[in-house]
């Protein structure tokens, strides 16, 4: 049963920020609602104090995807379906559009937003590994001003982020420096559709004369939150690409997951699967 809540529909970012400021302890931003509404229905403690929902779907600038000389800017209200259909995203952000295509089902993709996915910050958030390898940053606004934070710093723990109660994520900013690299995204769930990720991997790589000049690696669902692996990236840079290198990198990835999470009941399954899946992903990207 859903309790009686006040629903506000601002028409501008400024109006939304004023609403957030006026009742910051008991309101919640509503974008797609696929996490918030479900959480309220289920009586989740994270949503138990909500008295007011602020629906941002009427704010035009939150629904745009734009390209500048050096950035791609995604409005925080863009849904997964809108991202998949956008020509800029298809051309410049193929890992993100591929991840979007694996989220839930059509009805969920039509409602769920990319920003809601990483703000909720479940371990299995499908958008996070691609956004991490694309070096995404987040624009956060309040009535007192705005700030831009790297996504990696924004995600602080399972279901936790840096956002304050009176703040609104308005944009996802992706530098074009990573969009020229070759890469791919991999997701493993228990079924082919409407599947929660058990393993998700994203990799971008740049080769020059068979030498690894640039590599970006991220994973989700096998770590408490989506995570980049800078030590693995640094280890691989400058090395000659070879099957032995890919195998070694895959083994190191599995070792990192064990070191970060410890041994769990699922480790006997997940660790070798991650190792093999990552190896196959690297092979696909470097062939």
C-alpha positions as protocol buffer text, in pm:
chain_id: "A"
residue {
  index: 1
  type: UNK
  ca { x: 0 y: 0 z: 0 }
}
residue {
  index: 2
  type: UNK
  ca { x: 131 y: 344 z: -97 }
}
residue {
  index: 3
  type: UNK
  ca { x: 83 y: 616 z: 168 }
}
residue {
  index: 4
  type: UNK
  ca { x: -69 y: 950 z: 74 }
}
residue {
  index: 5
  type: UNK
  ca { x: 206 y: 1173 z: -64 }
}
residue {
  index: 6
  type: UNK
  ca { x: 218 y: 1525 z: -203 }
}
residue {
  index: 7
  type: UNK
  ca { x: 325 y: 1536 z: -569 }
}
residue {
  index: 8
  type: UNK
  ca { x: 492 y: 1850 z: -704 }
}
residue {
  index: 9
  type: UNK
  ca { x: 569 y: 1909 z: -1073 }
}
residue {
  index: 10
  type: UNK
  ca { x: 819 y: 2192 z: -1125 }
}
residue {
  index: 11
  type: UNK
  ca { x: 867 y: 2330 z: -1477 }
}
residue {
  index: 12
  type: UNK
  ca { x: 1228 y: 2442 z: -1432 }
}
residue {
  index: 13
  type: UNK
  ca { x: 1543 y: 2338 z: -1252 }
}
residue {
  index: 14
  type: UNK
  ca { x: 1524 y: 2651 z: -1037 }
}
residue {
  index: 15
  type: UNK
  ca { x: 1170 y: 2566 z: -927 }
}
residue {
  index: 16
  type: UNK
  ca { x: 1276 y: 2211 z: -843 }
}
residue {
  index: 17
  type: UNK
  ca { x: 1569 y: 2340 z: -636 }
}
residue {
  index: 18
  type: UNK
  ca { x: 1342 y: 2575 z: -440 }
}
residue {
  index: 19
  type: UNK
  ca { x: 1112 y: 2283 z: -360 }
}
residue {
  index: 20
  type: UNK
  ca { x: 1405 y: 2069 z: -250 }
}
residue {
  index: 21
  type: UNK
  ca { x: 1530 y: 2348 z: -24 }
}
residue {
  index: 22
  type: UNK
  ca { x: 1191 y: 2410 z: 139 }
}
residue {
  index: 23
  type: UNK
  ca { x: 1139 y: 2054 z: 264 }
}
residue {
  index: 24
  type: UNK
  ca { x: 1472 y: 1884 z: 211 }
}
residue {
  index: 25
  type: UNK
  ca { x: 1442 y: 1621 z: 482 }
}
residue {
  index: 26
  type: UNK
  ca { x: 1113 y: 1470 z: 370 }
}
residue {
  index: 27
  type: UNK
  ca { x: 1102 y: 1494 z: -9 }
}
residue {
  index: 28
  type: UNK
  ca { x: 1244 y: 1282 z: -285 }
}
residue {
  index: 29
  type: UNK
  ca { x: 1306 y: 1349 z: -655 }
}
residue {
  index: 30
  type: UNK
  ca { x: 1087 y: 1141 z: -885 }
}
residue {
  index: 31
  type: UNK
  ca { x: 1222 y: 1073 z: -1234 }
}
residue {
  index: 32
  type: UNK
  ca { x: 1134 y: 727 z: -1364 }
}
residue {
  index: 33
  type: UNK
  ca { x: 1012 y: 607 z: -1028 }
}
residue {
  index: 34
  type: UNK
  ca { x: 1114 y: 247 z: -1090 }
}
residue {
  index: 35
  type: UNK
  ca { x: 1316 y: 241 z: -767 }
}
residue {
  index: 36
  type: UNK
  ca { x: 1137 y: 505 z: -558 }
}
residue {
  index: 37
  type: UNK
  ca { x: 779 y: 387 z: -614 }
}
residue {
  index: 38
  type: UNK
  ca { x: 875 y: 23 z: -575 }
}
residue {
  index: 39
  type: UNK
  ca { x: 1062 y: 107 z: -255 }
}
residue {
  index: 40
  type: UNK
  ca { x: 762 y: 293 z: -113 }
}
residue {
  index: 41
  type: UNK
  ca { x: 529 y: 6 z: -204 }
}
residue {
  index: 42
  type: UNK
  ca { x: 757 y: -246 z: -35 }
}
residue {
  index: 43
  type: UNK
  ca { x: 793 y: -35 z: 279 }
}
residue {
  index: 44
  type: UNK
  ca { x: 1169 y: 5 z: 241 }
}
residue {
  index: 45
  type: UNK
  ca { x: 1330 y: 201 z: 525 }
}
residue {
  index: 46
  type: UNK
  ca { x: 1518 y: 413 z: 271 }
}
residue {
  index: 47
  type: UNK
  ca { x: 1188 y: 559 z: 157 }
}
residue {
  index: 48
  type: UNK
  ca { x: 985 y: 548 z: 479 }
}
residue {
  index: 49
  type: UNK
  ca { x: 1015 y: 920 z: 563 }
}
residue {
  index: 50
  type: UNK
  ca { x: 899 y: 1058 z: 226 }
}
residue {
  index: 51
  type: UNK
  ca { x: 614 y: 1309 z: 241 }
}
residue {
  index: 52
  type: UNK
  ca { x: 660 y: 1482 z: -94 }
}
residue {
  index: 53
  type: UNK
  ca { x: 766 y: 1366 z: -441 }
}
residue {
  index: 54
  type: UNK
  ca { x: 917 y: 1619 z: -683 }
}
residue {
  index: 55
  type: UNK
  ca { x: 851 y: 1503 z: -1039 }
}
residue {
  index: 56
  type: UNK
  ca { x: 1121 y: 1640 z: -1273 }
}
residue {
  index: 57
  type: UNK
  ca { x: 971 y: 1504 z: -1596 }
}
residue {
  index: 58
  type: UNK
  ca { x: 826 y: 1844 z: -1693 }
}
residue {
  index: 59
  type: UNK
  ca { x: 1169 y: 2011 z: -1703 }
}
residue {
  index: 60
  type: UNK
  ca { x: 1280 y: 2034 z: -2071 }
}
residue {
  index: 61
  type: UNK
  ca { x: 1656 y: 2071 z: -2015 }
}
residue {
  index: 62
  type: UNK
  ca { x: 1663 y: 1750 z: -1811 }
}
residue {
  index: 63
  type: UNK
  ca { x: 1555 y: 1550 z: -2118 }
}
residue {
  index: 64
  type: UNK
  ca { x: 1829 y: 1659 z: -2362 }
}
residue {
  index: 65
  type: UNK
  ca { x: 2136 y: 1485 z: -2501 }
}
residue {
  index: 66
  type: UNK
  ca { x: 2384 y: 1735 z: -2645 }
}
residue {
  index: 67
  type: UNK
  ca { x: 2731 y: 1723 z: -2799 }
}
residue {
  index: 68
  type: UNK
  ca { x: 2991 y: 1999 z: -2771 }
}
residue {
  index: 69
  type: UNK
  ca { x: 3346 y: 2013 z: -2906 }
}
residue {
  index: 70
  type: UNK
  ca { x: 3482 y: 1816 z: -2612 }
}
residue {
  index: 71
  type: UNK
  ca { x: 3187 y: 1671 z: -2420 }
}
residue {
  index: 72
  type: UNK
  ca { x: 2866 y: 1476 z: -2442 }
}
residue {
  index: 73
  type: UNK
  ca { x: 2604 y: 1601 z: -2197 }
}
residue {
  index: 74
  type: UNK
  ca { x: 2311 y: 1382 z: -2096 }
}
residue {
  index: 75
  type: UNK
  ca { x: 2020 y: 1537 z: -1906 }
}
residue {
  index: 76
  type: UNK
  ca { x: 1943 y: 1362 z: -1579 }
}
residue {
  index: 77
  type: UNK
  ca { x: 1585 y: 1294 z: -1689 }
}
residue {
  index: 78
  type: UNK
  ca { x: 1681 y: 1095 z: -2001 }
}
residue {
  index: 79
  type: UNK
  ca { x: 1539 y: 743 z: -1991 }
}
residue {
  index: 80
  type: UNK
  ca { x: 1719 y: 430 z: -2103 }
}
residue {
  index: 81
  type: UNK
  ca { x: 1491 y: 405 z: -2409 }
}
residue {
  index: 82
  type: UNK
  ca { x: 1561 y: 767 z: -2505 }
}
residue {
  index: 83
  type: UNK
  ca { x: 1934 y: 704 z: -2472 }
}
residue {
  index: 84
  type: UNK
  ca { x: 1913 y: 393 z: -2692 }
}
residue {
  index: 85
  type: UNK
  ca { x: 1728 y: 588 z: -2963 }
}
residue {
  index: 86
  type: UNK
  ca { x: 1962 y: 887 z: -2962 }
}
residue {
  index: 87
  type: UNK
  ca { x: 2203 y: 914 z: -3258 }
}
residue {
  index: 88
  type: UNK
  ca { x: 2477 y: 1085 z: -3055 }
}
residue {
  index: 89
  type: UNK
  ca { x: 2471 y: 815 z: -2787 }
}
residue {
  index: 90
  type: UNK
  ca { x: 2460 y: 534 z: -3043 }
}
residue {
  index: 91
  type: UNK
  ca { x: 2767 y: 669 z: -3222 }
}
residue {
  index: 92
  type: UNK
  ca { x: 2975 y: 798 z: -2931 }
}
residue {
  index: 93
  type: UNK
  ca { x: 2866 y: 587 z: -2632 }
}
residue {
  index: 94
  type: UNK
  ca { x: 2804 y: 233 z: -2759 }
}
residue {
  index: 95
  type: UNK
  ca { x: 2889 y: 68 z: -2426 }
}
residue {
  index: 96
  type: UNK
  ca { x: 2629 y: 281 z: -2249 }
}
residue {
  index: 97
  type: UNK
  ca { x: 2357 y: 217 z: -2507 }
}
residue {
  index: 98
  type: UNK
  ca { x: 2435 y: -157 z: -2495 }
}
residue {
  index: 99
  type: UNK
  ca { x: 2404 y: -153 z: -2117 }
}
residue {
  index: 100
  type: UNK
  ca { x: 2079 y: 42 z: -2149 }
}
residue {
  index: 101
  type: UNK
  ca { x: 1936 y: -229 z: -2375 }
}
residue {
  index: 102
  type: UNK
  ca { x: 1987 y: -488 z: -2100 }
}
residue {
  index: 103
  type: UNK
  ca { x: 1797 y: -297 z: -1829 }
}
residue {
  index: 104
  type: UNK
  ca { x: 1472 y: -464 z: -1722 }
}
residue {
  index: 105
  type: UNK
  ca { x: 1214 y: -482 z: -1997 }
}
residue {
  index: 106
  type: UNK
  ca { x: 1071 y: -228 z: -2244 }
}
residue {
  index: 107
  type: UNK
  ca { x: 829 y: -82 z: -1990 }
}
residue {
  index: 108
  type: UNK
  ca { x: 1108 y: -29 z: -1738 }
}
residue {
  index: 109
  type: UNK
  ca { x: 1344 y: 121 z: -1998 }
}
residue {
  index: 110
  type: UNK
  ca { x: 1068 y: 362 z: -2103 }
}
residue {
  index: 111
  type: UNK
  ca { x: 1046 y: 494 z: -1746 }
}
residue {
  index: 112
  type: UNK
  ca { x: 1381 y: 439 z: -1575 }
}
residue {
  index: 113
  type: UNK
  ca { x: 1641 y: 714 z: -1605 }
}
residue {
  index: 114
  type: UNK
  ca { x: 2017 y: 679 z: -1623 }
}
residue {
  index: 115
  type: UNK
  ca { x: 2067 y: 920 z: -1333 }
}
residue {
  index: 116
  type: UNK
  ca { x: 1817 y: 734 z: -1117 }
}
residue {
  index: 117
  type: UNK
  ca { x: 2007 y: 414 z: -1185 }
}
residue {
  index: 118
  type: UNK
  ca { x: 2336 y: 542 z: -1045 }
}
residue {
  index: 119
  type: UNK
  ca { x: 2184 y: 762 z: -774 }
}
residue {
  index: 120
  type: UNK
  ca { x: 2008 y: 455 z: -634 }
}
residue {
  index: 121
  type: UNK
  ca { x: 2355 y: 294 z: -660 }
}
residue {
  index: 122
  type: UNK
  ca { x: 2265 y: -71 z: -625 }
}
residue {
  index: 123
  type: UNK
  ca { x: 2565 y: -302 z: -679 }
}
residue {
  index: 124
  type: UNK
  ca { x: 2397 y: -428 z: -997 }
}
residue {
  index: 125
  type: UNK
  ca { x: 2334 y: -84 z: -1153 }
}
residue {
  index: 126
  type: UNK
  ca { x: 2388 y: -152 z: -1524 }
}
residue {
  index: 127
  type: UNK
  ca { x: 2480 y: 203 z: -1625 }
}
residue {
  index: 128
  type: UNK
  ca { x: 2768 y: 238 z: -1379 }
}
residue {
  index: 129
  type: UNK
  ca { x: 3050 y: 30 z: -1538 }
}
residue {
  index: 130
  type: UNK
  ca { x: 3014 y: 199 z: -1880 }
}
residue {
  index: 131
  type: UNK
  ca { x: 2989 y: 544 z: -1723 }
}
residue {
  index: 132
  type: UNK
  ca { x: 3301 y: 476 z: -1518 }
}
residue {
  index: 133
  type: UNK
  ca { x: 3514 y: 377 z: -1817 }
}
residue {
  index: 134
  type: UNK
  ca { x: 3383 y: 681 z: -2004 }
}
residue {
  index: 135
  type: UNK
  ca { x: 3516 y: 898 z: -1716 }
}
residue {
  index: 136
  type: UNK
  ca { x: 3171 y: 1043 z: -1651 }
}
residue {
  index: 137
  type: UNK
  ca { x: 3120 y: 1337 z: -1418 }
}
residue {
  index: 138
  type: UNK
  ca { x: 2798 y: 1455 z: -1255 }
}
residue {
  index: 139
  type: UNK
  ca { x: 2664 y: 1809 z: -1235 }
}
residue {
  index: 140
  type: UNK
  ca { x: 2486 y: 1865 z: -904 }
}
residue {
  index: 141
  type: UNK
  ca { x: 2285 y: 2181 z: -836 }
}
residue {
  index: 142
  type: UNK
  ca { x: 2124 y: 2348 z: -536 }
}
residue {
  index: 143
  type: UNK
  ca { x: 1990 y: 2697 z: -466 }
}
residue {
  index: 144
  type: UNK
  ca { x: 2340 y: 2783 z: -341 }
}
residue {
  index: 145
  type: UNK
  ca { x: 2518 y: 2693 z: -665 }
}
residue {
  index: 146
  type: UNK
  ca { x: 2648 y: 2390 z: -848 }
}
residue {
  index: 147
  type: UNK
  ca { x: 2938 y: 2148 z: -843 }
}
residue {
  index: 148
  type: UNK
  ca { x: 3080 y: 1888 z: -1078 }
}
residue {
  index: 149
  type: UNK
  ca { x: 3193 y: 1558 z: -928 }
}
residue {
  index: 150
  type: UNK
  ca { x: 3352 y: 1256 z: -1095 }
}
residue {
  index: 151
  type: UNK
  ca { x: 3110 y: 965 z: -1087 }
}
residue {
  index: 152
  type: UNK
  ca { x: 3374 y: 750 z: -919 }
}
residue {
  index: 153
  type: UNK
  ca { x: 3382 y: 992 z: -622 }
}
residue {
  index: 154
  type: UNK
  ca { x: 3004 y: 1042 z: -629 }
}
residue {
  index: 155
  type: UNK
  ca { x: 2938 y: 673 z: -555 }
}
residue {
  index: 156
  type: UNK
  ca { x: 3035 y: 629 z: -190 }
}
residue {
  index: 157
  type: UNK
  ca { x: 2881 y: 295 z: -91 }
}
residue {
  index: 158
  type: UNK
  ca { x: 2600 y: 52 z: -159 }
}
residue {
  index: 159
  type: UNK
  ca { x: 2286 y: 266 z: -205 }
}
residue {
  index: 160
  type: UNK
  ca { x: 2489 y: 571 z: -98 }
}
residue {
  index: 161
  type: UNK
  ca { x: 2617 y: 876 z: -287 }
}
residue {
  index: 162
  type: UNK
  ca { x: 2751 y: 1224 z: -218 }
}
residue {
  index: 163
  type: UNK
  ca { x: 2421 y: 1396 z: -301 }
}
residue {
  index: 164
  type: UNK
  ca { x: 2267 y: 1610 z: -26 }
}
residue {
  index: 165
  type: UNK
  ca { x: 1896 y: 1632 z: 50 }
}
residue {
  index: 166
  type: UNK
  ca { x: 1860 y: 1978 z: -108 }
}
residue {
  index: 167
  type: UNK
  ca { x: 2057 y: 1892 z: -425 }
}
residue {
  index: 168
  type: UNK
  ca { x: 1955 y: 1775 z: -771 }
}
residue {
  index: 169
  type: UNK
  ca { x: 2165 y: 1589 z: -1028 }
}
residue {
  index: 170
  type: UNK
  ca { x: 2100 y: 1776 z: -1354 }
}
residue {
  index: 171
  type: UNK
  ca { x: 2359 y: 1645 z: -1602 }
}
residue {
  index: 172
  type: UNK
  ca { x: 2591 y: 1358 z: -1681 }
}
residue {
  index: 173
  type: UNK
  ca { x: 2905 y: 1494 z: -1849 }
}
residue {
  index: 174
  type: UNK
  ca { x: 3125 y: 1261 z: -2055 }
}
residue {
  index: 175
  type: UNK
  ca { x: 3454 y: 1385 z: -2203 }
}
residue {
  index: 176
  type: UNK
  ca { x: 3514 y: 1284 z: -2563 }
}
residue {
  index: 177
  type: UNK
  ca { x: 3867 y: 1167 z: -2483 }
}
residue {
  index: 178
  type: UNK
  ca { x: 3734 y: 818 z: -2404 }
}
residue {
  index: 179
  type: UNK
  ca { x: 3484 y: 793 z: -2689 }
}
residue {
  index: 180
  type: UNK
  ca { x: 3750 y: 718 z: -2952 }
}
residue {
  index: 181
  type: UNK
  ca { x: 3866 y: 401 z: -2776 }
}
residue {
  index: 182
  type: UNK
  ca { x: 3742 y: 57 z: -2877 }
}
residue {
  index: 183
  type: UNK
  ca { x: 3543 y: -129 z: -2615 }
}
residue {
  index: 184
  type: UNK
  ca { x: 3250 y: -343 z: -2513 }
}
residue {
  index: 185
  type: UNK
  ca { x: 3008 y: -417 z: -2229 }
}
residue {
  index: 186
  type: UNK
  ca { x: 2915 y: -758 z: -2089 }
}
residue {
  index: 187
  type: UNK
  ca { x: 2631 y: -854 z: -1857 }
}
residue {
  index: 188
  type: UNK
  ca { x: 2542 y: -1189 z: -1706 }
}
residue {
  index: 189
  type: UNK
  ca { x: 2203 y: -1241 z: -1542 }
}
residue {
  index: 190
  type: UNK
  ca { x: 2002 y: -1544 z: -1444 }
}
residue {
  index: 191
  type: UNK
  ca { x: 1784 y: -1508 z: -1753 }
}
residue {
  index: 192
  type: UNK
  ca { x: 1789 y: -1329 z: -2086 }
}
residue {
  index: 193
  type: UNK
  ca { x: 1545 y: -1048 z: -2004 }
}
residue {
  index: 194
  type: UNK
  ca { x: 1421 y: -862 z: -1695 }
}
residue {
  index: 195
  type: UNK
  ca { x: 1744 y: -982 z: -1537 }
}
residue {
  index: 196
  type: UNK
  ca { x: 1932 y: -834 z: -1244 }
}
residue {
  index: 197
  type: UNK
  ca { x: 2305 y: -831 z: -1316 }
}
residue {
  index: 198
  type: UNK
  ca { x: 2513 y: -1099 z: -1148 }
}
residue {
  index: 199
  type: UNK
  ca { x: 2822 y: -984 z: -1332 }
}
residue {
  index: 200
  type: UNK
  ca { x: 2877 y: -674 z: -1546 }
}
residue {
  index: 201
  type: UNK
  ca { x: 3201 y: -568 z: -1712 }
}
residue {
  index: 202
  type: UNK
  ca { x: 3307 y: -272 z: -1925 }
}
residue {
  index: 203
  type: UNK
  ca { x: 3638 y: -216 z: -2099 }
}
residue {
  index: 204
  type: UNK
  ca { x: 3783 y: 48 z: -2331 }
}
residue {
  index: 205
  type: UNK
  ca { x: 4123 y: 1 z: -2492 }
}
residue {
  index: 206
  type: UNK
  ca { x: 4349 y: 195 z: -2726 }
}
residue {
  index: 207
  type: UNK
  ca { x: 4631 y: 18 z: -2910 }
}
residue {
  index: 208
  type: UNK
  ca { x: 4924 y: 164 z: -3103 }
}
residue {
  index: 209
  type: UNK
  ca { x: 5145 y: -80 z: -3294 }
}
residue {
  index: 210
  type: UNK
  ca { x: 5010 y: -362 z: -3075 }
}
residue {
  index: 211
  type: UNK
  ca { x: 5107 y: -174 z: -2758 }
}
residue {
  index: 212
  type: UNK
  ca { x: 4842 y: -93 z: -2496 }
}
residue {
  index: 213
  type: UNK
  ca { x: 4843 y: 288 z: -2490 }
}
residue {
  index: 214
  type: UNK
  ca { x: 4519 y: 330 z: -2295 }
}
residue {
  index: 215
  type: UNK
  ca { x: 4289 y: 92 z: -2108 }
}
residue {
  index: 216
  type: UNK
  ca { x: 3991 y: 150 z: -1880 }
}
residue {
  index: 217
  type: UNK
  ca { x: 3830 y: -133 z: -1684 }
}
residue {
  index: 218
  type: UNK
  ca { x: 3518 y: -137 z: -1464 }
}
residue {
  index: 219
  type: UNK
  ca { x: 3292 y: -399 z: -1312 }
}
residue {
  index: 220
  type: UNK
  ca { x: 2959 y: -415 z: -1133 }
}
residue {
  index: 221
  type: UNK
  ca { x: 2755 y: -666 z: -930 }
}
residue {
  index: 222
  type: UNK
  ca { x: 3074 y: -849 z: -825 }
}
residue {
  index: 223
  type: UNK
  ca { x: 3177 y: -554 z: -606 }
}
residue {
  index: 224
  type: UNK
  ca { x: 2977 y: -359 z: -342 }
}
residue {
  index: 225
  type: UNK
  ca { x: 2940 y: -76 z: -595 }
}
residue {
  index: 226
  type: UNK
  ca { x: 3049 y: -31 z: -955 }
}
residue {
  index: 227
  type: UNK
  ca { x: 3426 y: 2 z: -954 }
}
residue {
  index: 228
  type: UNK
  ca { x: 3720 y: 107 z: -1174 }
}
residue {
  index: 229
  type: UNK
  ca { x: 4045 y: -89 z: -1153 }
}
residue {
  index: 230
  type: UNK
  ca { x: 4327 y: 167 z: -1192 }
}
residue {
  index: 231
  type: UNK
  ca { x: 4598 y: -73 z: -1071 }
}
residue {
  index: 232
  type: UNK
  ca { x: 4509 y: -324 z: -1343 }
}
residue {
  index: 233
  type: UNK
  ca { x: 4499 y: -45 z: -1599 }
}
residue {
  index: 234
  type: UNK
  ca { x: 4843 y: 80 z: -1496 }
}
residue {
  index: 235
  type: UNK
  ca { x: 4982 y: -276 z: -1505 }
}
residue {
  index: 236
  type: UNK
  ca { x: 4859 y: -334 z: -1862 }
}
residue {
  index: 237
  type: UNK
  ca { x: 4966 y: 1 z: -2011 }
}
residue {
  index: 238
  type: UNK
  ca { x: 5277 y: -13 z: -2223 }
}
residue {
  index: 239
  type: UNK
  ca { x: 5268 y: -389 z: -2266 }
}
residue {
  index: 240
  type: UNK
  ca { x: 5252 y: -570 z: -2597 }
}
residue {
  index: 241
  type: UNK
  ca { x: 4907 y: -712 z: -2663 }
}
residue {
  index: 242
  type: UNK
  ca { x: 4909 y: -1091 z: -2660 }
}
residue {
  index: 243
  type: UNK
  ca { x: 4698 y: -1383 z: -2548 }
}
residue {
  index: 244
  type: UNK
  ca { x: 4923 y: -1427 z: -2246 }
}
residue {
  index: 245
  type: UNK
  ca { x: 4865 y: -1064 z: -2148 }
}
residue {
  index: 246
  type: UNK
  ca { x: 4487 y: -1103 z: -2174 }
}
residue {
  index: 247
  type: UNK
  ca { x: 4496 y: -1420 z: -1965 }
}
residue {
  index: 248
  type: UNK
  ca { x: 4715 y: -1258 z: -1701 }
}
residue {
  index: 249
  type: UNK
  ca { x: 4491 y: -952 z: -1689 }
}
residue {
  index: 250
  type: UNK
  ca { x: 4184 y: -1173 z: -1646 }
}
residue {
  index: 251
  type: UNK
  ca { x: 4347 y: -1365 z: -1361 }
}
residue {
  index: 252
  type: UNK
  ca { x: 4445 y: -1039 z: -1191 }
}
residue {
  index: 253
  type: UNK
  ca { x: 4085 y: -917 z: -1224 }
}
residue {
  index: 254
  type: UNK
  ca { x: 3956 y: -1229 z: -1047 }
}
residue {
  index: 255
  type: UNK
  ca { x: 4219 y: -1188 z: -774 }
}
residue {
  index: 256
  type: UNK
  ca { x: 4114 y: -825 z: -724 }
}
residue {
  index: 257
  type: UNK
  ca { x: 3752 y: -928 z: -672 }
}
residue {
  index: 258
  type: UNK
  ca { x: 3849 y: -1188 z: -412 }
}
residue {
  index: 259
  type: UNK
  ca { x: 4075 y: -938 z: -235 }
}
residue {
  index: 260
  type: UNK
  ca { x: 3805 y: -670 z: -231 }
}
residue {
  index: 261
  type: UNK
  ca { x: 3511 y: -887 z: -129 }
}
residue {
  index: 262
  type: UNK
  ca { x: 3662 y: -1184 z: 49 }
}
residue {
  index: 263
  type: UNK
  ca { x: 3540 y: -1536 z: -11 }
}
residue {
  index: 264
  type: UNK
  ca { x: 3162 y: -1573 z: -17 }
}
residue {
  index: 265
  type: UNK
  ca { x: 2923 y: -1856 z: -96 }
}
residue {
  index: 266
  type: UNK
  ca { x: 2901 y: -1727 z: -454 }
}
residue {
  index: 267
  type: UNK
  ca { x: 3278 y: -1688 z: -504 }
}
residue {
  index: 268
  type: UNK
  ca { x: 3328 y: -2044 z: -627 }
}
residue {
  index: 269
  type: UNK
  ca { x: 3097 y: -1958 z: -917 }
}
residue {
  index: 270
  type: UNK
  ca { x: 3153 y: -1588 z: -975 }
}
residue {
  index: 271
  type: UNK
  ca { x: 3532 y: -1568 z: -967 }
}
residue {
  index: 272
  type: UNK
  ca { x: 3606 y: -1818 z: -1247 }
}
residue {
  index: 273
  type: UNK
  ca { x: 3313 y: -1684 z: -1449 }
}
residue {
  index: 274
  type: UNK
  ca { x: 3444 y: -1327 z: -1416 }
}
residue {
  index: 275
  type: UNK
  ca { x: 3789 y: -1444 z: -1518 }
}
residue {
  index: 276
  type: UNK
  ca { x: 3663 y: -1622 z: -1829 }
}
residue {
  index: 277
  type: UNK
  ca { x: 3407 y: -1355 z: -1922 }
}
residue {
  index: 278
  type: UNK
  ca { x: 3667 y: -1080 z: -1891 }
}
residue {
  index: 279
  type: UNK
  ca { x: 3914 y: -1278 z: -2102 }
}
residue {
  index: 280
  type: UNK
  ca { x: 3652 y: -1326 z: -2375 }
}
residue {
  index: 281
  type: UNK
  ca { x: 3561 y: -958 z: -2360 }
}
residue {
  index: 282
  type: UNK
  ca { x: 3925 y: -856 z: -2398 }
}
residue {
  index: 283
  type: UNK
  ca { x: 3969 y: -1097 z: -2688 }
}
residue {
  index: 284
  type: UNK
  ca { x: 3667 y: -952 z: -2864 }
}
residue {
  index: 285
  type: UNK
  ca { x: 3787 y: -594 z: -2819 }
}
residue {
  index: 286
  type: UNK
  ca { x: 4148 y: -659 z: -2926 }
}
residue {
  index: 287
  type: UNK
  ca { x: 4090 y: -894 z: -3223 }
}
